[in-house]
Amino acid sequence: MAFASRPPTQLLLGRLTRQLRPRRGACARTMVPDRCFALELPDCTLAHFTLRADAPGDPQGARWDPRLAAILGSPGRNYSLCLPVAPDAGYGARVRAAKLHQRLLHQLRRGPFQQCQLRRLLSYCPGGQPGSAQHGFLLHDPWDCLETRRALVELLRACEESPHPHLGEFETDPHGQLWQRLWALQDGQQVEVGSALVMPTQEPPLHPVLPDLPSSVVFPSREAARAVLEACTSFIPEVQAVLDLVDQCPKQVQKGKFPVIVIEGLDATGKTTVTQSVSDSLKAVLLKSPPSCVAQWRKIFDDEPTIIRRAFYSLGNYIVASEIAKESTQSPVVVDRYWHSTATYALATEISGGLQHLPPAHHHIYQWPKDLLKPDLVLLLTVSPEERMRRIAGRGMEKTREEVELEANNVFRQKKLCSTIAEKRLGSLTALWLSMNLFHCTI
């Protein structure tokens, strides 16, 4: 069933409603049972709902979140767009899904979609099974335009590679119940493959994306990060050079007898001043992560999806670790950023919602990789957001895309705050935080 030559929207909906009603029971059985969704709201909170074959009552005492009801039941039409990835899919499938997700995001911000509201949507199976999370979007068209519908179908038709995105459409029946109809691409046509009742569900104890983080952005080992970049050699020529440099580093390195100090912090918190001052005072070697041998390719990897970007920075840490092992046999070593920054930005990027959704302080995601050299001391530099922006403006530097969003977007400000909190949690398990005045440094 294709949308290409449909009658006006109201006639179309009436026809689909009549067709859908007698088939709902059969279609719903084709759906994965109890598939849940987490929708990111403008105030950095999450609203959860689930899909069920019928309505046995409020599941486990859950009640409708009025904010969610206002979004899904508001005038216009809502569409969900998710990328199915099998739980046992390898890194190649994850990389392809991430690339497609990035492309869809860019396209959903253009053309006929500019009149729509775009929200971050996460689909997952309850119970915290690794590999169940599927990233996607909720698109709200306030005008319920036929052009939006057609553009969505054309967007899906253009996605020839696997995985094929799944398009869901929300509809309220005559009894006031909300249903999601699921469409898929088959032989170039959009056909209905299932429908399920939308029901409230309770928020899980931990963010549903957490079980997937070790295989997507917070890599527990060098080999895990390397496997991601290996899946990118066909479309990023620089990957092979990075892998060659990593392979030249010993897999197990030991720190020398001299201390290793890592200094962390966001841009414009004084890292350059402090790292130089501390290294001068201690007559230490100053290193940076990513190291200079791969820093020339940062711009290339910064434009890639998170899973690729974090794999690049993770492997950069292992190259730095090799340098630390060598230099710390001769003198103290000061490192400008290390594993803390890599993991922190990954968490802030991947965990939707606000501060309350960060993993608890002793969650295993904060554990230091067993095959990565540990520093002796980590220093975290912080300044107020206002002071940070004043410093950036005083430097006369052009603001990056992130800085512009930081000023204008509350969600992005929360993400940056997540970064700071996550750095504290990461560091609290691996190092001692000291006040900067112990080094008599002016920041």
C-alpha positions as CSV (number, residue, x, y, z in Angstrom):
1,M,0.0,0.0,0.0
2,A,1.7,3.2,-1.1
3,F,0.9,6.8,-0.3
4,A,1.9,8.2,-3.7
5,S,-1.5,8.8,-5.1
6,R,-3.7,9.3,-2.1
7,P,-6.9,11.3,-1.8
8,P,-7.1,14.3,0.6
9,T,-5.9,13.5,4.2
10,Q,-9.3,13.2,5.9
11,L,-10.6,10.8,3.3
12,L,-7.4,8.8,3.6
13,L,-7.7,8.6,7.4
14,G,-11.3,7.5,7.2
15,R,-10.4,4.7,4.8
16,L,-7.5,3.5,6.8
17,T,-9.5,3.6,10.1
18,R,-12.2,1.3,8.5
19,Q,-9.5,-1.0,7.2
20,L,-7.5,-1.0,10.4
21,R,-10.3,-1.8,12.9
22,P,-11.1,-5.4,12.1
23,R,-7.4,-6.3,11.7
24,R,-6.0,-4.9,14.9
25,G,-5.9,-8.1,16.9
26,A,-4.1,-10.0,14.1
27,C,-1.7,-7.2,13.3
28,A,-0.8,-6.5,17.0
29,R,0.4,-10.1,17.4
30,T,3.1,-9.4,14.9
31,M,4.6,-6.7,17.0
32,V,7.3,-7.3,19.6
33,P,5.4,-7.5,22.9
34,D,5.7,-4.7,25.3
35,R,8.0,-2.6,23.2
36,C,8.6,0.6,25.2
37,F,9.5,4.2,24.1
38,A,11.2,7.1,25.9
39,L,10.4,10.5,24.5
40,E,12.7,13.5,25.4
41,L,10.6,16.5,26.4
42,P,11.7,20.2,26.2
43,D,12.3,20.4,29.9
44,C,15.0,17.6,29.7
45,T,12.7,15.0,31.2
46,L,11.6,11.7,29.6
47,A,8.1,10.5,29.1
48,H,7.6,6.7,28.7
49,F,4.9,4.7,26.9
50,T,4.6,1.1,25.6
51,L,2.8,-0.8,22.9
52,R,0.4,-3.6,23.7
53,A,-1.9,-5.9,21.7
54,D,-4.9,-5.0,23.8
55,A,-5.8,-2.9,26.9
56,P,-5.7,-5.0,30.1
57,G,-5.7,-1.9,32.2
58,D,-3.0,0.4,33.3
59,P,0.2,-1.7,33.4
60,Q,1.6,-2.0,36.9
61,G,-0.3,1.1,38.0
62,A,1.2,3.4,35.4
63,R,-0.7,6.5,34.6
64,W,-0.6,8.7,31.6
65,D,1.9,11.5,31.8
66,P,-0.2,14.6,30.9
67,R,2.8,16.1,29.0
68,L,2.9,13.0,26.8
69,A,-0.8,13.0,26.3
70,A,-0.6,16.6,25.2
71,I,2.0,15.8,22.6
72,L,0.6,12.6,21.2
73,G,-3.0,13.8,21.4
74,S,-2.4,17.4,20.2
75,P,-3.9,18.7,16.9
76,G,-2.1,17.5,13.9
77,R,-0.3,14.2,13.3
78,N,2.6,12.4,15.0
79,Y,5.0,10.0,13.3
80,S,7.7,7.8,14.8
81,L,10.8,6.8,12.9
82,C,13.1,4.2,14.4
83,L,16.0,2.2,13.1
84,P,15.7,-1.5,14.0
85,V,19.0,-3.1,15.0
86,A,19.1,-6.8,16.0
87,P,20.3,-7.3,19.6
88,D,23.2,-9.5,18.4
89,A,24.2,-7.2,15.6
90,G,27.9,-6.6,15.2
91,Y,29.7,-3.3,15.1
92,G,29.2,-3.1,11.3
93,A,25.4,-3.0,11.7
94,R,25.7,-0.5,14.6
95,V,27.9,1.8,12.5
96,R,25.5,1.6,9.5
97,A,22.5,2.4,11.7
98,A,24.4,5.3,13.3
99,K,25.2,6.7,9.8
100,L,21.6,6.4,8.7
101,H,20.4,8.0,11.9
102,Q,22.7,11.0,11.3
103,R,21.5,11.3,7.7
104,L,17.9,11.1,8.7
105,L,18.4,13.8,11.3
106,H,19.8,16.2,8.7
107,Q,17.0,15.5,6.3
108,L,14.3,15.9,8.9
109,R,15.4,19.4,9.5
110,R,14.9,20.5,5.9
111,G,12.2,21.0,3.3
112,P,8.6,20.2,4.2
113,F,9.8,19.0,7.6
114,Q,10.8,22.4,8.8
115,Q,7.2,23.2,9.8
116,C,7.3,20.1,12.1
117,Q,8.5,19.6,15.6
118,L,11.3,17.0,15.9
119,R,11.9,15.2,19.2
120,R,14.4,12.5,20.2
121,L,12.7,9.1,20.6
122,L,14.3,5.9,22.1
123,S,12.7,2.5,21.6
124,Y,13.7,-0.3,23.9
125,C,12.6,-3.6,25.4
126,P,11.9,-3.6,29.2
127,G,14.3,-5.5,31.4
128,G,17.5,-3.8,30.4
129,Q,18.6,-6.3,27.7
130,P,21.8,-5.2,25.9
131,G,21.2,-4.5,22.3
132,S,17.5,-3.7,22.6
133,A,17.7,0.1,22.2
134,Q,16.8,1.6,18.9
135,H,17.3,5.3,18.3
136,G,14.8,7.4,16.3
137,F,12.6,10.5,16.2
138,L,9.1,11.6,16.9
139,L,7.9,14.0,14.2
140,H,4.9,16.2,15.0
141,D,3.2,17.8,12.1
142,P,0.8,20.5,13.6
143,W,-1.0,20.9,10.2
144,D,-1.3,17.2,9.3
145,C,-0.1,18.0,5.8
146,L,-0.3,15.3,3.1
147,E,3.1,16.7,1.8
148,T,4.7,15.7,5.1
149,R,3.4,12.2,4.7
150,R,4.6,11.9,1.2
151,A,8.0,13.3,2.1
152,L,8.4,10.7,4.8
153,V,7.7,7.9,2.4
154,E,10.1,9.3,-0.1
155,L,12.7,9.6,2.6
156,L,12.3,5.9,3.5
157,R,12.4,4.9,-0.2
158,A,15.7,6.6,-0.5
159,C,17.2,4.4,2.3
160,E,18.3,1.5,0.2
161,E,20.8,0.2,2.7
162,S,20.0,-2.0,5.7
163,P,18.6,-1.4,8.3
164,H,15.4,-0.1,6.8
165,P,13.7,2.6,9.0
166,H,10.3,1.7,10.5
167,L,7.6,4.4,10.2
168,G,5.0,4.5,12.8
169,E,1.8,6.7,12.7
170,F,-0.3,7.5,15.8
171,E,-4.1,7.6,15.5
172,T,-7.0,7.9,18.0
173,D,-9.9,5.5,17.4
174,P,-13.6,6.4,17.9
175,H,-13.3,5.1,21.5
176,G,-10.6,7.5,22.3
177,Q,-7.8,4.9,22.4
178,L,-4.5,5.8,20.8
179,W,-2.9,3.3,18.4
180,Q,0.4,3.2,16.6
181,R,0.3,1.8,13.1
182,L,3.6,0.5,11.8
183,W,4.6,0.8,8.2
184,A,7.6,-0.8,6.5
185,L,9.2,-0.7,3.0
186,Q,8.5,-3.9,0.9
187,D,9.3,-4.0,-2.8
188,G,9.5,-0.2,-2.9
189,Q,6.1,0.2,-1.4
190,Q,4.9,1.2,2.1
191,V,2.8,-1.5,3.6
192,E,1.2,-1.8,7.0
193,V,2.9,-4.5,9.0
194,G,1.3,-4.1,12.4
195,S,-0.6,-2.0,14.9
196,A,-0.6,-1.8,18.7
197,L,-2.3,0.1,21.4
198,V,-0.3,2.9,23.0
199,M,-0.3,2.6,26.8
200,P,1.4,4.4,29.7
201,T,4.3,2.6,31.4
202,Q,6.5,3.3,34.4
203,E,9.9,4.8,34.0
204,P,12.6,2.1,34.4
205,P,15.0,2.5,37.3
206,L,17.9,3.3,35.0
207,H,18.1,5.0,31.6
208,P,17.2,2.3,29.0
209,V,20.3,3.1,26.8
210,L,22.8,2.2,29.6
211,P,23.1,-1.5,28.7
212,D,24.2,-0.6,25.2
213,L,26.9,2.0,26.1
214,P,29.8,-0.4,26.4
215,S,29.3,-1.5,22.8
216,S,28.5,1.9,21.4
217,V,30.3,4.8,23.0
218,V,32.0,4.1,26.4
219,F,34.2,1.2,25.2
220,P,35.6,-1.1,27.9
221,S,38.7,-2.0,25.9
222,R,41.0,-1.1,23.1
223,E,39.7,-4.0,21.0
224,A,36.1,-2.9,21.3
225,A,37.0,0.6,20.0
226,R,39.2,-0.8,17.3
227,A,36.4,-3.0,16.0
228,V,34.2,0.0,15.4
229,L,36.8,1.8,13.3
230,E,37.5,-1.4,11.4
231,A,33.9,-1.2,10.2
232,C,34.6,2.3,8.8
233,T,37.6,1.6,6.6
234,S,35.4,1.6,3.4
235,F,34.1,5.1,3.8
236,I,36.7,6.9,6.0
237,P,40.2,6.7,4.3
238,E,42.0,8.0,7.4
239,V,40.8,5.1,9.6
240,Q,43.5,2.8,8.4
241,A,46.2,5.3,9.4
242,V,44.7,5.5,12.9
243,L,44.6,1.7,13.2
244,D,48.2,1.4,12.0
245,L,49.3,3.8,14.7
246,V,47.3,2.0,17.4
247,D,48.8,-1.4,16.3
248,Q,52.3,0.0,16.8
249,C,51.5,0.5,20.5
250,P,52.0,-2.4,23.0
251,K,48.7,-3.9,24.2
252,Q,49.9,-3.8,27.8
253,V,51.9,-0.9,29.1
254,Q,53.2,0.0,32.6
255,K,53.6,3.4,34.1
256,G,57.1,4.4,35.1
257,K,58.3,5.6,38.6
258,F,57.4,9.2,38.0
259,P,53.8,10.6,38.7
260,V,51.3,11.0,36.0
261,I,48.8,13.9,36.4
262,V,45.7,14.4,34.2
263,I,44.0,17.8,33.9
264,E,40.4,17.8,32.8
265,G,37.8,20.4,32.1
266,L,35.6,22.0,29.4
267,D,37.0,24.5,27.0
268,A,37.9,27.9,28.5
269,T,38.2,26.5,32.1
270,G,41.9,27.3,32.2
271,K,43.4,24.0,31.1
272,T,46.1,25.5,28.9
273,T,47.3,27.8,31.6
274,V,47.2,25.2,34.3
275,T,48.7,22.4,32.3
276,Q,51.6,24.6,31.3
277,S,52.1,25.9,34.8
278,V,52.0,22.5,36.4
279,S,54.3,20.9,33.9
280,D,56.8,23.8,34.3
281,S,56.7,23.6,38.1
282,L,57.3,19.8,38.0
283,K,59.7,19.8,35.1
284,A,57.2,17.4,33.5
285,V,56.5,16.2,30.0
286,L,53.3,17.7,28.7
287,L,51.1,15.4,26.6
288,K,47.6,15.9,25.0
289,S,44.8,13.6,24.1
290,P,44.1,13.0,21.3
291,P,47.9,13.0,20.5
292,S,49.4,15.1,17.8
293,C,49.8,12.0,15.5
294,V,46.0,11.7,15.1
295,A,44.8,15.2,16.1
296,Q,45.1,16.2,12.4
297,W,42.0,14.1,11.7
298,R,39.8,15.4,14.5
299,K,37.6,17.4,12.2
300,I,36.9,14.4,10.1
301,F,35.8,12.2,13.0
302,D,34.0,15.0,14.8
303,D,31.6,15.1,11.8
304,E,30.8,11.4,12.2
305,P,28.1,9.8,14.4
306,T,28.9,9.4,18.1
307,I,29.9,5.7,17.9
308,I,32.6,6.5,15.4
309,R,33.7,9.7,17.0
310,R,34.1,8.1,20.5
311,A,36.0,5.1,19.0
312,F,38.5,7.5,17.5
313,Y,39.0,9.4,20.8
314,S,39.2,6.1,22.7
315,L,42.0,4.8,20.5
316,G,43.7,8.1,20.9
317,N,43.8,7.5,24.7
318,Y,45.6,4.2,24.1
319,I,48.2,5.9,21.9
320,V,48.7,8.5,24.7
321,A,49.0,5.7,27.2
322,S,51.9,4.3,25.3
323,E,53.6,7.7,25.3
324,I,52.9,8.1,29.1
325,A,54.5,4.7,29.8
326,K,57.6,5.8,27.9
327,E,57.9,9.3,29.3
328,S,57.1,8.5,32.9
329,T,60.3,6.4,33.2
330,Q,62.3,9.6,32.9
331,S,60.2,12.4,34.4
332,P,56.7,13.4,35.6
333,V,54.0,13.6,33.0
334,V,51.1,16.0,32.7
335,V,48.2,15.1,30.4
336,D,45.7,17.6,28.9
337,R,42.5,15.4,28.9
338,Y,42.3,11.7,28.9
339,W,39.7,8.9,29.2
340,H,37.5,11.0,31.5
341,S,36.7,13.5,28.6
342,T,36.1,10.6,26.2
343,A,33.6,8.9,28.5
344,T,32.0,12.1,29.7
345,Y,31.1,13.5,26.3
346,A,29.8,10.1,25.3
347,L,27.5,9.9,28.3
348,A,26.2,13.5,27.8
349,T,25.5,12.8,24.1
350,E,23.8,9.4,24.4
351,I,21.8,9.7,27.6
352,S,18.7,11.7,26.7
353,G,16.9,13.8,29.3
354,G,18.5,15.8,32.1
355,L,20.9,15.3,35.1
356,Q,18.5,12.9,36.9
357,H,19.0,10.3,34.1
358,L,22.8,10.0,34.5
359,P,23.9,6.6,35.9
360,P,24.4,6.5,39.7
361,A,27.9,7.2,41.0
362,H,29.0,3.6,41.4
363,H,27.5,2.2,38.1
364,H,29.9,-0.1,36.2
365,I,29.9,2.3,33.2
366,Y,32.3,4.5,35.1
367,Q,34.9,1.7,35.6
368,W,38.3,2.4,34.2
369,P,39.2,0.2,31.2
370,K,41.3,-2.7,32.5
371,D,43.8,-2.4,29.6
372,L,44.3,1.4,29.8
373,L,47.1,2.9,31.9
374,K,45.8,4.8,34.9
375,P,47.1,8.2,36.0
376,D,48.1,8.9,39.6
377,L,46.1,12.1,39.9
378,V,43.3,13.8,38.1
379,L,42.4,17.5,38.4
380,L,39.1,18.8,37.3
381,L,38.9,22.6,36.4
382,T,35.5,24.2,36.6
383,V,34.2,27.8,36.2
384,S,30.7,29.2,36.0
385,P,29.0,29.1,32.6
386,E,28.9,32.9,32.6
387,E,32.7,33.2,33.2
388,R,33.3,30.5,30.6
389,M,31.4,32.4,27.9
390,R,33.1,35.7,28.9
391,R,36.5,34.1,28.4
392,I,35.5,32.7,25.0
393,A,34.2,36.1,23.9
394,G,37.4,37.8,25.2
395,R,39.5,35.6,23.0
396,G,37.9,37.0,19.9
397,M,37.3,33.5,18.7
398,E,34.4,32.5,16.4
399,K,31.8,30.5,18.3
400,T,31.5,26.9,17.4
401,R,28.1,25.4,16.6
402,E,28.1,23.9,20.1
403,E,28.7,27.2,21.8
404,V,25.8,28.8,19.8
405,E,23.5,26.0,20.9
406,L,24.9,26.3,24.5
407,E,23.6,29.9,24.7
408,A,20.3,29.3,22.9
409,N,19.1,25.8,23.8
410,N,18.2,24.8,27.3
411,V,18.5,21.1,26.5
412,F,22.0,21.6,25.3
413,R,22.9,23.6,28.4
414,Q,21.7,20.6,30.4
415,K,23.8,18.3,28.3
416,K,26.9,20.4,29.1
417,L,26.0,20.3,32.8
418,C,25.7,16.6,32.4
419,S,29.3,16.6,31.2
420,T,30.5,18.3,34.3
421,I,28.6,16.1,36.7
422,A,29.7,13.0,34.8
423,E,33.3,14.0,34.9
424,K,33.0,14.3,38.7
425,R,31.5,10.9,39.0
426,L,34.1,9.4,36.6
427,G,36.9,11.0,38.6
428,S,35.6,10.1,42.0
429,L,36.2,6.5,41.3
430,T,39.7,6.8,39.8
431,A,41.5,9.8,41.3
432,L,41.7,12.4,44.0
433,W,40.2,15.8,43.2
434,L,42.3,18.6,44.6
435,S,41.7,22.4,44.7
436,M,43.7,24.2,42.1
437,N,45.1,26.7,44.7
438,L,47.3,23.9,45.9
439,F,49.4,24.6,42.9
440,H,49.1,28.4,43.3
441,C,47.7,28.7,39.8
442,T,45.8,31.7,38.6
443,I,42.9,30.5,36.4
